[in-house]
Amino acid sequence: GGTPGWVPQELQGHYMALNTAMPMLNAEFDFNNVEVWNEWINNPQCETRFPSNGRATNGFHQLIVTQALRPDRLESAMNTFICTVLNVKTVSPPPTSLKQMHEKESTNVEPILFITTPGADPSQELEEFADKAIGRQRYHQLAMGQGQSEIALGLLKECARTGDWLCLKNVHLVVTWLSTLEKEVYSLTPHADFRLFMTSEPHDKFPSSLLEMCLKVTFEAPPGMKKNLMRTYDSWSQQYISQGSPLRAQLLFLLAWFHAVVQERRIYVPQGWSKFYEFSFADLRSGADIIDLGCKEGKVPQWKYLHGLLENAIYGGRVDNPYDVTTLRTYLKEFFCSEVVGSSGSRVKPIPGTKSLILPTTAHHADYMAVVSNLTDVDDPTMFSMPANSARSVQQANSARVVTQLKLMAVSAASGEGFNRERWARQLSPILKLWDRLANKNQNIRVPLKPREVLLTNIKNPVDIFMGMEYIHGRNLMTMIERTLGGINRVLRGSEMLTPDVKKEAEQLLNTEVPTKWDSTWEGPEEPMQYLRSAVHRITMLEEMWNQARSGGFLASGNPIDLGTLYHPDTFLNATRQQTARELGESMDALKLVSTWEGGYQPGHSLGVTVTGLLIQGALFSGKALTEVPSNGAIEIGIPPATFCWIKKDQPFPYSNSIQVPLYATNDRAKIISDVQLPLNGGEEANSWILTGTALFISQ
């Protein structure tokens, strides 16, 4: 039968694929019961409310249905499934402290190996704990690298004799030397107080025998605001908090909260931050030193001075995306201000991200710990000023990663066989059939471009020249794809021998990777079948646009353009800039791009272009104003068509009150295409939309 009415339009293809692959699920779950499934598809925790059809349903089948129809809840569903199957309460081990580990688990003959993750370095925390436990003069640390091996062995023997502690940092940089270290450790008769610590990133060639003899500790940033803040306040003693003014204690708490926010916001990559930035304990300590300097002798710090040092000298040094820098700067201004600490004389503002949490006004450690203890264990996205639907996008991204890894595990298990005609034919059949279907709809894409088929000599306008070059680029990509897939097809039929090139490209496709040659020609989607669909869609649309360009000019046609139909949308915008500069008699550097969503704007020339197919994340946009996304809102939402045009830099922007947001090529936020202005309603502040990670994307 057809698709039931409760299935959303964007998921109907998923439902049909599920029904085709596993038709028995229809009888098990009774998908035709519209009432119960309509409730399930709209349930924010659907994985806990599975329709049972009056009988027990298979837990793994529930996972499959969730993956197809509610991918935003797949991560929670997988956790529930694993806990049920293994009969455990949680998949996360309980955290431990250095003090507990030293007193209850470590010995003088067992090295302690910290396996580190990005943004989490235990050496600072270990140094501070050693200072309390045995004294700073009895703690030694050495960063491993070239020429440090003999020094390390000398320190090892001396510390083992005297009972001091030794930390060898970054031992993954000297894996070939670790077998020598292992022999030395075995030969020691150490003092009872001796401890050997090592830090290492995961490394495939780390000696397994040394790994077995170590107490292994994974060290990562604590998950969640509450645990993050507790860890900070466990490391800050009562004496440290109380040794200054109440204002200093307030600022230290705000710093700890700010530090937790910028770390935990990494959960929402790429919406929270465009990438994973390694904010660490060392940043927190440096920030505390700056606050100490600013609050000397009970002074109130200069806010601009504090913002500038925290941004430029500490946290901002790690950030390389200009919009992430703006986010960081906005956080600093919201956290470190007189309104939050209550020194402005007006009404005290709650801590940013909370509705009513007011800072304590004392210098007592216990008062701040009480605030932390009352926080919930699970963070709401609003604590980071993120939109209510952010948790959905996080789950979907995490789930997609897990599914990809599971597929790679299945592929790698079979990859040791080498060339296996039957396996290759079975696994590559879907992509070969897809290419045949796509090519049958457009016969041109299988035919190599003939010399002089696309002539640019009589084309004068930069935009029309771009269309011709883009069409040539697309046809050349089609020829490359045909050469790859045609070669694989001929090998599978036995009409050609397997060459190293065909073998390499086939193995990449078997690993669900886009062949390197394709990717170097056009960086499209990472999944091969999606890459094919996107590449063919573009060449089909480009054929039409090239015909418009050579028969009177693309911009002159007045047709809108979907930037998702281009291989190089950034080059297209640059071509419109070049053409505008020629018409106005200005240099290209004298122009800026403006965007409008309402008619009537007069840029002073006729070279505006209507752009369609843009998506927004972090807000809803009607064309007139931004509004909040509901918790059940889609992760990316279409917006009305815009007019893009270039104007002189000394001309005003179309809107008196607007926010500038990035337009990215894809939703992974790896490549910025341009800046776009969105109108704001009245005197509304832009800060809230900066912190939600509001951005536009080109639909794929």
C-alpha positions as CSV (number, residue, x, y, z in Angstrom):
1,G,0.0,0.0,0.0
2,G,0.9,3.7,0.1
3,T,2.4,5.7,2.9
4,P,0.1,6.2,5.9
5,G,-1.1,9.7,6.5
6,W,0.8,10.2,9.8
7,V,4.2,10.0,8.1
8,P,5.5,13.6,7.5
9,Q,6.2,14.4,3.8
10,E,10.0,14.7,4.3
11,L,10.1,11.2,5.8
12,Q,7.9,9.4,3.2
13,G,11.0,8.1,1.3
14,H,12.4,6.7,4.5
15,Y,9.1,4.9,5.3
16,M,8.9,3.4,1.8
17,A,12.6,2.2,2.1
18,L,11.8,0.7,5.5
19,N,8.7,-1.0,4.2
20,T,10.5,-2.4,1.2
21,A,13.5,-3.7,3.2
22,M,11.5,-5.1,6.2
23,P,7.8,-5.7,5.2
24,M,7.2,-7.8,8.3
25,L,7.4,-4.7,10.5
26,N,3.9,-3.6,9.3
27,A,2.3,-6.6,10.9
28,E,4.4,-6.3,14.0
29,F,3.6,-2.6,14.6
30,D,0.4,-2.0,12.6
31,F,1.5,1.2,10.9
32,N,-2.0,1.7,9.6
33,N,-3.3,2.7,13.0
34,V,-3.2,6.4,12.3
35,E,-4.3,7.6,15.8
36,V,-1.6,5.8,17.8
37,W,1.2,6.5,15.3
38,N,0.3,10.1,14.9
39,E,0.7,10.5,18.7
40,W,4.1,8.6,18.5
41,I,5.6,10.7,15.6
42,N,4.8,13.9,17.6
43,N,6.0,12.6,21.0
44,P,9.2,14.4,22.2
45,Q,10.3,11.1,23.8
46,C,8.9,8.7,21.2
47,E,11.4,5.9,22.0
48,T,9.7,5.4,25.4
49,R,6.2,5.3,24.0
50,F,6.2,2.7,21.3
51,P,2.8,1.5,20.1
52,S,2.7,-2.2,20.9
53,N,-0.3,-3.4,18.8
54,G,-1.4,-5.4,21.8
55,R,1.8,-7.5,22.0
56,A,5.5,-7.3,22.8
57,T,7.6,-5.8,20.0
58,N,11.2,-6.5,19.2
59,G,13.6,-3.9,20.8
60,F,15.9,-4.0,17.8
61,H,13.0,-3.5,15.4
62,Q,12.0,-0.4,17.5
63,L,15.5,1.0,16.9
64,I,15.2,0.4,13.1
65,V,11.8,2.2,13.1
66,T,13.2,5.1,15.2
67,Q,16.2,5.5,12.8
68,A,13.9,5.7,9.8
69,L,11.1,7.9,11.2
70,R,12.5,9.8,14.2
71,P,16.3,10.1,13.6
72,D,16.4,13.0,16.1
73,R,15.6,10.4,18.9
74,L,17.9,7.6,17.8
75,E,20.7,8.3,20.2
76,S,18.3,8.1,23.2
77,A,16.7,4.9,21.7
78,M,20.2,3.3,21.3
79,N,21.1,4.1,24.9
80,T,17.8,2.6,26.2
81,F,18.3,-0.5,24.0
82,I,21.9,-1.1,25.3
83,C,20.9,-0.6,28.9
84,T,18.0,-3.0,28.6
85,V,20.1,-5.7,26.8
86,L,23.1,-5.4,29.2
87,N,20.8,-4.9,32.2
88,V,22.7,-1.8,33.4
89,K,21.4,1.6,34.6
90,T,23.7,3.7,32.5
91,V,26.4,3.4,29.8
92,S,28.4,6.2,31.4
93,P,30.9,5.1,34.2
94,P,30.8,7.1,37.4
95,P,33.4,9.9,37.5
96,T,36.3,9.8,40.0
97,S,38.7,12.3,41.5
98,L,42.5,12.4,41.6
99,K,42.3,12.2,45.4
100,Q,40.1,9.0,45.3
101,M,42.4,7.4,42.7
102,H,45.5,8.1,44.7
103,E,44.2,6.9,48.0
104,K,42.1,3.9,46.8
105,E,43.4,2.6,43.5
106,S,47.0,3.5,42.7
107,T,50.2,1.7,43.9
108,N,53.9,2.5,43.7
109,V,54.5,-0.4,41.2
110,E,51.6,0.4,38.8
111,P,52.0,3.4,36.4
112,I,49.0,5.6,35.9
113,L,48.2,6.3,32.3
114,F,45.8,9.2,31.5
115,I,44.2,8.7,28.1
116,T,43.3,12.2,27.1
117,T,40.6,13.7,24.8
118,P,40.7,17.0,22.9
119,G,40.3,19.9,25.2
120,A,41.1,17.9,28.4
121,D,44.6,18.0,29.8
122,P,45.1,16.5,33.2
123,S,48.6,17.9,33.8
124,Q,47.5,21.2,35.3
125,E,45.0,19.5,37.7
126,L,47.6,16.8,38.6
127,E,50.2,19.5,39.4
128,E,47.8,21.2,41.8
129,F,46.8,18.0,43.4
130,A,50.4,16.9,43.9
131,D,51.1,20.3,45.5
132,K,48.5,19.4,48.2
133,A,49.4,15.7,48.5
134,I,53.2,15.7,48.6
135,G,54.4,19.2,48.0
136,R,55.4,21.0,44.8
137,Q,59.2,20.3,45.3
138,R,58.5,16.5,45.2
139,Y,56.5,16.6,42.0
140,H,58.4,16.4,38.6
141,Q,57.0,16.6,35.1
142,L,58.6,16.3,31.7
143,A,57.0,16.9,28.2
144,M,58.2,14.1,26.0
145,G,59.7,14.7,22.6
146,Q,63.0,14.5,20.8
147,G,66.0,14.3,23.0
148,Q,64.0,13.8,26.3
149,S,64.4,10.0,26.6
150,E,67.6,9.9,28.7
151,I,66.4,12.7,31.0
152,A,63.2,10.8,31.5
153,L,65.0,7.6,32.5
154,G,67.2,9.5,34.9
155,L,64.2,11.2,36.6
156,L,62.4,7.9,36.8
157,K,65.3,6.2,38.7
158,E,65.7,9.2,41.0
159,C,62.0,9.6,41.8
160,A,61.6,5.8,42.4
161,R,64.5,6.0,44.9
162,T,63.3,9.1,46.8
163,G,59.5,8.5,46.6
164,D,58.8,11.6,44.5
165,W,56.1,11.7,41.8
166,L,56.9,11.9,38.1
167,C,54.6,12.8,35.2
168,L,55.7,12.1,31.6
169,K,53.5,14.1,29.3
170,N,52.5,13.2,25.7
171,V,54.2,9.8,25.6
172,H,52.3,9.1,22.4
173,L,55.0,11.2,20.7
174,V,57.7,8.7,21.6
175,V,55.9,5.3,21.2
176,T,59.0,3.6,19.8
177,W,60.8,4.4,23.1
178,L,58.0,3.1,25.4
179,S,59.3,-0.5,25.3
180,T,62.6,0.8,26.9
181,L,60.5,2.7,29.5
182,E,58.6,-0.5,30.2
183,K,61.8,-2.5,30.9
184,E,63.0,0.2,33.3
185,V,59.7,0.2,35.2
186,Y,59.9,-3.6,35.6
187,S,63.4,-3.4,37.0
188,L,62.6,-0.8,39.7
189,T,62.2,-1.4,43.4
190,P,60.4,1.8,44.1
191,H,59.9,3.7,47.4
192,A,56.3,3.3,48.8
193,D,55.4,6.9,48.0
194,F,56.6,6.8,44.4
195,R,54.0,7.3,41.6
196,L,54.6,7.4,37.9
197,F,52.0,9.2,35.8
198,M,51.8,9.3,32.0
199,T,49.5,11.3,29.6
200,S,48.8,10.1,26.1
201,E,46.4,10.5,23.3
202,P,45.0,7.3,21.8
203,H,47.7,5.7,19.6
204,D,47.5,2.4,17.5
205,K,51.1,1.5,18.2
206,F,51.1,2.0,22.0
207,P,52.8,-1.2,23.4
208,S,50.0,-3.5,24.6
209,S,52.1,-5.0,27.4
210,L,52.8,-1.5,28.9
211,L,49.1,-0.8,28.5
212,E,48.2,-3.9,30.5
213,M,50.5,-3.0,33.4
214,C,49.1,0.5,33.8
215,L,46.1,1.8,35.7
216,K,44.2,3.4,32.8
217,V,42.2,6.5,33.3
218,T,40.3,8.3,30.6
219,F,40.4,12.0,31.2
220,E,37.8,14.2,29.5
221,A,35.9,17.4,30.2
222,P,33.1,16.5,32.6
223,P,29.7,16.3,30.9
224,G,27.1,18.8,31.9
225,M,27.2,22.2,33.6
226,K,26.7,20.8,37.1
227,K,29.6,18.3,37.0
228,N,31.8,20.9,35.2
229,L,31.2,23.5,37.9
230,M,31.6,21.0,40.7
231,R,34.9,19.9,39.3
232,T,36.1,23.5,39.3
233,Y,34.9,24.2,42.8
234,D,36.5,20.9,44.1
235,S,39.8,22.3,42.8
236,W,39.2,25.8,44.4
237,S,39.5,25.6,48.2
238,Q,37.4,27.5,50.7
239,Q,40.5,29.6,51.5
240,Y,41.1,30.5,47.8
241,I,37.5,31.8,47.4
242,S,37.4,33.7,50.7
243,Q,40.9,35.4,50.4
244,G,39.5,38.4,48.5
245,S,36.4,40.6,48.3
246,P,32.9,39.3,47.6
247,L,33.1,40.9,44.1
248,R,36.2,38.7,43.4
249,A,34.3,35.6,44.6
250,Q,31.4,36.6,42.3
251,L,33.6,37.1,39.3
252,L,35.4,33.7,39.9
253,F,32.0,32.0,40.0
254,L,31.0,33.8,36.8
255,L,34.3,32.7,35.2
256,A,33.7,29.1,36.2
257,W,30.1,29.3,34.8
258,F,31.3,31.0,31.6
259,H,34.1,28.3,31.2
260,A,31.5,25.5,31.7
261,V,29.2,27.2,29.1
262,V,31.9,27.5,26.4
263,Q,33.0,23.9,27.0
264,E,29.5,22.3,27.1
265,R,28.4,24.4,24.1
266,R,30.8,22.1,22.1
267,I,28.1,19.4,22.4
268,Y,26.1,21.5,19.8
269,V,28.9,21.6,17.2
270,P,28.5,22.9,14.5
271,Q,25.6,25.1,15.6
272,G,27.0,26.0,19.1
273,W,30.6,26.4,17.7
274,S,31.5,25.7,14.1
275,K,34.2,23.2,15.4
276,F,35.5,21.6,18.6
277,Y,37.7,24.2,20.3
278,E,40.1,22.9,23.0
279,F,39.1,25.1,25.9
280,S,41.0,23.6,28.9
281,F,41.6,23.9,32.6
282,A,44.7,26.1,31.9
283,D,42.3,28.7,30.3
284,L,40.3,28.7,33.5
285,R,43.3,29.2,35.7
286,S,44.7,32.0,33.5
287,G,41.2,33.7,33.7
288,A,41.3,33.4,37.5
289,D,44.7,35.1,37.5
290,I,43.3,38.0,35.5
291,I,40.4,38.4,37.9
292,D,42.8,38.4,40.8
293,L,44.8,41.2,39.2
294,G,41.6,43.2,38.4
295,C,40.2,42.9,41.9
296,K,43.4,43.8,43.8
297,E,42.8,45.9,47.0
298,G,39.0,45.5,46.5
299,K,38.9,47.4,43.2
300,V,36.1,46.9,40.7
301,P,37.7,45.7,37.4
302,Q,37.4,47.7,34.2
303,W,34.9,45.6,32.2
304,K,36.4,46.4,28.8
305,Y,39.9,45.4,30.1
306,L,38.5,42.2,31.5
307,H,36.6,41.4,28.2
308,G,39.6,42.1,26.1
309,L,42.1,40.0,28.1
310,L,39.7,37.0,28.3
311,E,38.9,37.2,24.6
312,N,42.3,38.1,23.1
313,A,44.8,36.6,25.5
314,I,43.0,33.4,26.6
315,Y,39.8,32.0,25.1
316,G,39.7,33.8,21.8
317,G,43.2,32.6,20.8
318,R,41.7,29.2,20.1
319,V,38.8,30.4,17.9
320,D,39.3,30.9,14.2
321,N,35.8,31.4,12.8
322,P,34.8,35.1,12.9
323,Y,31.2,34.3,13.9
324,D,32.5,32.1,16.7
325,V,34.6,35.0,17.9
326,T,31.4,37.2,17.9
327,T,29.6,34.5,20.0
328,L,32.5,34.4,22.5
329,R,32.6,38.2,22.7
330,T,28.8,38.3,23.3
331,Y,29.1,35.8,26.1
332,L,31.8,37.8,27.8
333,K,29.7,41.0,27.6
334,E,26.7,39.2,29.0
335,F,28.5,37.5,31.9
336,F,31.0,40.1,33.0
337,C,29.0,43.3,33.6
338,S,27.8,45.4,36.6
339,E,24.2,44.3,36.1
340,V,24.9,40.6,36.9
341,V,27.2,41.3,39.9
342,G,24.8,43.9,41.3
343,S,27.1,46.9,41.2
344,S,25.1,49.0,38.8
345,G,22.6,50.3,41.3
346,S,19.7,49.0,39.2
347,R,17.8,45.7,39.2
348,V,20.2,42.7,39.4
349,K,20.1,40.5,36.3
350,P,20.1,36.7,36.6
351,I,23.1,34.6,35.5
352,P,22.9,34.5,31.6
353,G,21.1,31.4,30.4
354,T,19.0,31.1,33.6
355,K,15.6,32.7,34.3
356,S,16.0,33.6,38.0
357,L,19.4,32.5,39.3
358,I,21.0,35.4,41.1
359,L,24.7,35.5,42.2
360,P,25.5,35.1,45.9
361,T,26.9,38.3,47.3
362,T,29.4,36.7,49.7
363,A,32.9,35.3,49.6
364,H,31.9,31.9,51.0
365,H,32.7,28.8,49.1
366,A,29.6,27.0,50.5
367,D,27.2,29.6,49.1
368,Y,28.5,29.0,45.5
369,M,28.5,25.2,46.0
370,A,24.9,25.4,47.1
371,V,24.0,27.2,43.8
372,V,25.8,24.4,41.8
373,S,24.2,21.6,43.8
374,N,20.7,22.9,42.9
375,L,21.3,22.6,39.2
376,T,19.8,19.7,37.3
377,D,22.0,16.9,36.1
378,V,20.7,17.2,32.5
379,D,21.3,20.5,30.8
380,D,18.6,22.3,28.9
381,P,19.7,24.0,25.6
382,T,18.5,27.3,27.0
383,M,21.3,27.3,29.5
384,F,23.6,28.0,26.6
385,S,21.1,30.4,25.0
386,M,20.6,27.8,22.3
387,P,17.2,27.2,20.6
388,A,14.8,24.7,22.2
389,N,15.2,22.3,19.3
390,S,19.0,22.0,19.6
391,A,18.9,18.7,21.4
392,R,17.2,17.2,18.3
393,S,20.0,18.2,16.0
394,V,22.7,16.9,18.5
395,Q,21.0,13.5,18.7
396,Q,20.6,13.3,15.0
397,A,24.3,14.2,14.4
398,N,25.5,11.8,17.1
399,S,23.3,9.0,15.8
400,A,24.5,9.5,12.2
401,R,28.1,9.2,13.4
402,V,27.3,5.9,15.2
403,V,25.5,4.5,12.2
404,T,28.4,5.4,9.9
405,Q,30.9,3.7,12.3
406,L,28.7,0.6,12.4
407,K,28.7,0.5,8.6
408,L,32.5,0.9,8.5
409,M,32.9,-1.9,11.0
410,A,30.8,-4.2,8.8
411,V,32.8,-3.2,5.7
412,S,36.2,-3.5,7.4
413,A,35.3,-7.0,8.6
414,A,34.9,-8.1,5.0
415,S,37.7,-5.9,3.5
416,G,40.4,-8.4,4.3
417,E,39.2,-10.7,1.6
418,G,40.6,-8.6,-1.3
419,F,38.8,-8.7,-4.6
420,N,35.7,-10.8,-4.2
421,R,33.5,-10.5,-7.3
422,E,30.3,-11.7,-5.6
423,R,30.7,-9.4,-2.6
424,W,31.6,-6.4,-4.7
425,A,28.6,-6.9,-7.0
426,R,26.3,-7.2,-4.0
427,Q,27.6,-4.1,-2.2
428,L,28.1,-1.9,-5.2
429,S,24.9,-2.8,-7.0
430,P,22.8,0.0,-5.4
431,I,25.2,2.8,-6.5
432,L,25.7,1.3,-10.0
433,K,21.9,1.0,-10.5
434,L,21.4,4.5,-9.2
435,W,23.9,5.9,-11.8
436,D,22.1,4.0,-14.6
437,R,18.7,5.5,-13.6
438,L,20.1,9.0,-13.3
439,A,22.0,8.7,-16.6
440,N,19.0,7.4,-18.4
441,K,17.1,10.6,-17.6
442,N,19.9,12.8,-19.0
443,Q,21.8,11.0,-21.8
444,N,24.3,13.9,-22.1
445,I,26.0,13.1,-18.8
446,R,27.5,9.9,-20.1
447,V,28.9,11.6,-23.2
448,P,32.3,13.4,-22.8
449,L,32.3,17.1,-23.7
450,K,33.4,17.6,-27.3
451,P,36.0,20.2,-28.2
452,R,34.4,23.6,-28.9
453,E,31.0,22.3,-27.7
454,V,30.9,25.2,-25.1
455,L,32.3,28.3,-26.6
456,L,33.0,31.3,-24.3
457,T,34.7,33.6,-26.8
458,N,31.6,35.6,-27.7
459,I,30.4,35.8,-24.1
460,K,31.2,39.2,-22.4
461,N,29.4,39.2,-19.0
462,P,31.2,37.6,-16.1
463,V,28.0,35.9,-14.8
464,D,27.4,34.3,-18.2
465,I,31.1,33.2,-18.5
466,F,30.8,31.7,-15.1
467,M,27.7,29.7,-16.2
468,G,29.6,28.3,-19.2
469,M,32.7,27.4,-17.1
470,E,30.4,25.8,-14.4
471,Y,28.7,23.7,-17.1
472,I,32.0,22.5,-18.4
473,H,33.1,21.7,-14.9
474,G,30.0,19.6,-14.3
475,R,30.2,17.7,-17.6
476,N,33.9,16.9,-16.8
477,L,32.8,15.6,-13.4
478,M,30.1,13.4,-15.0
479,T,32.8,12.0,-17.4
480,M,35.0,11.1,-14.4
481,I,32.1,9.4,-12.5
482,E,31.2,7.4,-15.7
483,R,34.8,6.3,-16.1
484,T,34.9,5.1,-12.4
485,L,31.5,3.3,-12.3
486,G,31.8,2.0,-15.9
487,G,35.2,0.6,-15.1
488,I,33.8,-1.2,-12.0
489,N,30.9,-2.5,-14.0
490,R,33.1,-4.0,-16.7
491,V,35.4,-5.6,-14.1
492,L,32.3,-7.2,-12.4
493,R,31.1,-8.5,-15.8
494,G,34.5,-9.9,-16.5
495,S,35.1,-7.9,-19.7
496,E,38.1,-5.9,-18.2
497,M,41.0,-6.7,-15.8
498,L,41.1,-5.1,-12.4
499,T,43.5,-2.1,-12.4
500,P,45.0,-0.4,-9.3
501,D,42.9,2.7,-10.0
502,V,39.6,0.8,-10.3
503,K,40.5,-1.2,-7.2
504,K,41.2,1.9,-5.1
505,E,38.0,3.7,-6.2
506,A,35.9,0.6,-5.7
507,E,37.3,0.1,-2.2
508,Q,36.5,3.7,-1.3
509,L,32.9,3.2,-2.5
510,L,32.7,-0.1,-0.5
511,N,33.8,2.0,2.6
512,T,30.9,4.4,1.8
513,E,33.5,7.1,0.9
514,V,33.4,9.4,-2.1
515,P,36.4,8.5,-4.4
516,T,39.2,11.0,-4.0
517,K,39.2,12.0,-7.7
518,W,35.5,13.0,-7.5
519,D,36.0,14.8,-4.2
520,S,39.0,16.8,-5.5
521,T,36.9,17.9,-8.5
522,W,33.8,18.9,-6.4
523,E,33.5,18.7,-2.6
524,G,29.9,17.5,-2.3
525,P,28.0,15.3,0.2
526,E,30.2,12.7,2.0
527,E,27.8,9.7,1.2
528,P,28.4,8.4,-2.4
529,M,24.8,7.9,-3.4
530,Q,23.8,11.4,-2.1
531,Y,26.9,12.7,-3.9
532,L,25.7,11.2,-7.3
533,R,22.1,12.6,-6.9
534,S,23.5,16.1,-6.0
535,A,26.1,16.2,-8.8
536,V,23.5,15.1,-11.5
537,H,20.9,17.5,-10.2
538,R,23.4,20.3,-10.6
539,I,24.4,19.5,-14.2
540,T,20.8,19.1,-15.2
541,M,19.9,22.6,-13.9
542,L,23.2,24.1,-15.2
543,E,22.3,23.0,-18.7
544,E,19.2,25.2,-18.5
545,M,21.1,28.1,-17.0
546,W,23.9,27.9,-19.6
547,N,21.2,28.0,-22.4
548,Q,19.8,31.2,-20.8
549,A,23.3,32.7,-20.5
550,R,24.2,32.3,-24.1
551,S,20.8,33.4,-25.5
552,G,20.6,36.9,-24.0
553,G,22.3,36.7,-20.6
554,F,21.4,34.9,-17.3
555,L,20.8,38.0,-15.2
556,A,18.8,39.7,-18.0
557,S,16.4,36.7,-18.0
558,G,15.3,37.8,-14.5
559,N,15.0,34.1,-13.4
560,P,15.6,33.3,-9.8
561,I,18.6,31.0,-8.9
562,D,18.8,28.3,-6.3
563,L,22.5,28.4,-5.1
564,G,22.2,24.7,-4.4
565,T,22.2,24.0,-8.2
566,L,25.8,25.3,-8.5
567,Y,29.0,23.6,-7.8
568,H,30.7,26.9,-6.8
569,P,28.1,29.3,-5.4
570,D,30.8,31.6,-3.9
571,T,32.3,32.0,-7.4
572,F,28.8,32.9,-8.8
573,L,28.4,35.7,-6.2
574,N,31.9,37.0,-7.1
575,A,30.9,37.0,-10.8
576,T,27.9,39.2,-9.9
577,R,30.2,41.5,-8.0
578,Q,32.5,41.7,-11.0
579,Q,29.6,42.5,-13.4
580,T,28.2,45.1,-11.0
581,A,31.7,46.8,-10.7
582,R,31.9,47.0,-14.5
583,E,28.4,48.6,-14.8
584,L,29.1,51.1,-12.0
585,G,32.7,51.8,-13.1
586,E,33.9,51.0,-9.6
587,S,36.6,48.6,-8.3
588,M,35.3,45.3,-6.9
589,D,36.8,46.2,-3.5
590,A,34.5,49.3,-3.3
591,L,31.4,47.1,-3.2
592,K,29.5,45.2,-0.5
593,L,26.8,42.6,-0.7
594,V,23.4,43.4,0.6
595,S,20.3,41.2,1.0
596,T,16.6,42.1,1.1
597,W,13.4,40.2,1.5
598,E,11.0,42.8,0.5
599,G,10.3,44.5,-2.8
600,G,11.0,48.2,-3.4
601,Y,14.7,48.4,-2.6
602,Q,16.6,50.5,-5.2
603,P,20.3,49.6,-5.3
604,G,21.0,52.1,-8.1
605,H,21.5,49.5,-10.8
606,S,19.7,46.5,-12.4
607,L,22.0,43.6,-11.4
608,G,20.1,42.2,-8.4
609,V,19.5,38.5,-8.4
610,T,16.7,36.6,-6.7
611,V,18.1,33.7,-4.6
612,T,15.9,30.8,-3.6
613,G,16.5,27.5,-1.7
614,L,18.1,29.0,1.4
615,L,17.6,27.3,4.8
616,I,17.9,28.8,8.3
617,Q,19.0,27.2,11.6
618,G,18.7,28.7,15.1
619,A,15.5,30.8,14.3
620,L,12.4,31.0,12.2
621,F,12.4,33.8,9.5
622,S,9.3,35.1,7.8
623,G,11.1,37.6,5.6
624,K,10.3,40.4,8.0
625,A,11.4,39.3,11.4
626,L,13.1,36.4,13.3
627,T,11.2,34.3,15.9
628,E,12.1,31.5,18.2
629,V,12.1,27.9,17.1
630,P,9.7,25.6,19.1
631,S,11.2,22.5,20.7
632,N,9.6,20.3,18.1
633,G,10.6,22.5,15.2
634,A,12.6,21.2,12.2
635,I,16.4,21.4,12.5
636,E,16.6,23.4,9.3
637,I,13.8,25.4,7.9
638,G,13.2,27.1,4.5
639,I,13.0,30.9,4.2
640,P,11.4,33.2,1.6
641,P,13.4,34.1,-1.6
642,A,15.9,37.0,-1.2
643,T,17.3,39.6,-3.5
644,F,21.2,39.8,-3.4
645,C,22.9,42.7,-5.0
646,W,26.2,44.6,-4.7
647,I,26.2,48.3,-3.7
648,K,28.9,50.9,-2.9
649,K,30.4,50.6,0.6
650,D,29.4,54.1,1.4
651,Q,25.7,53.4,0.7
652,P,23.5,52.4,3.8
653,F,22.3,48.9,4.3
654,P,18.6,48.4,3.3
655,Y,17.6,47.8,7.0
656,S,18.1,50.3,9.8
657,N,18.1,47.5,12.4
658,S,19.5,44.1,11.2
659,I,21.8,41.3,12.2
660,Q,24.5,40.0,10.0
661,V,24.6,36.2,9.8
662,P,26.8,33.8,7.9
663,L,25.7,32.0,4.7
664,Y,27.4,28.6,4.7
665,A,27.8,26.2,1.8
666,T,26.6,23.2,3.9
667,N,25.1,22.5,7.3
668,D,28.5,21.4,8.7
669,R,29.5,25.1,8.7
670,A,32.9,24.3,7.2
671,K,32.9,27.0,4.5
672,I,31.4,30.5,4.7
673,I,30.0,31.7,1.3
674,S,29.0,35.3,2.4
675,D,27.5,37.5,5.0
676,V,23.7,38.1,4.9
677,Q,21.6,40.8,6.6
678,L,18.4,39.7,8.3
679,P,16.0,42.5,9.5
680,L,15.2,42.7,13.2
681,N,11.9,43.7,14.6
682,G,12.0,47.3,16.1
683,G,14.8,47.8,18.6
684,E,15.3,44.1,19.3
685,E,18.8,43.1,20.4
686,A,20.9,41.0,18.1
687,N,22.7,39.2,21.0
688,S,20.0,36.5,21.5
689,W,20.2,35.5,17.8
690,I,24.0,35.5,17.9
691,L,24.0,33.0,20.8
692,T,21.4,30.7,19.2
693,G,23.9,30.1,16.4
694,T,21.6,31.6,13.7
695,A,22.9,30.9,10.2
696,L,21.8,30.3,6.7
697,F,22.7,27.3,4.5
698,I,22.4,26.4,0.8
699,S,19.9,23.6,0.4
700,Q,21.6,20.4,-0.9
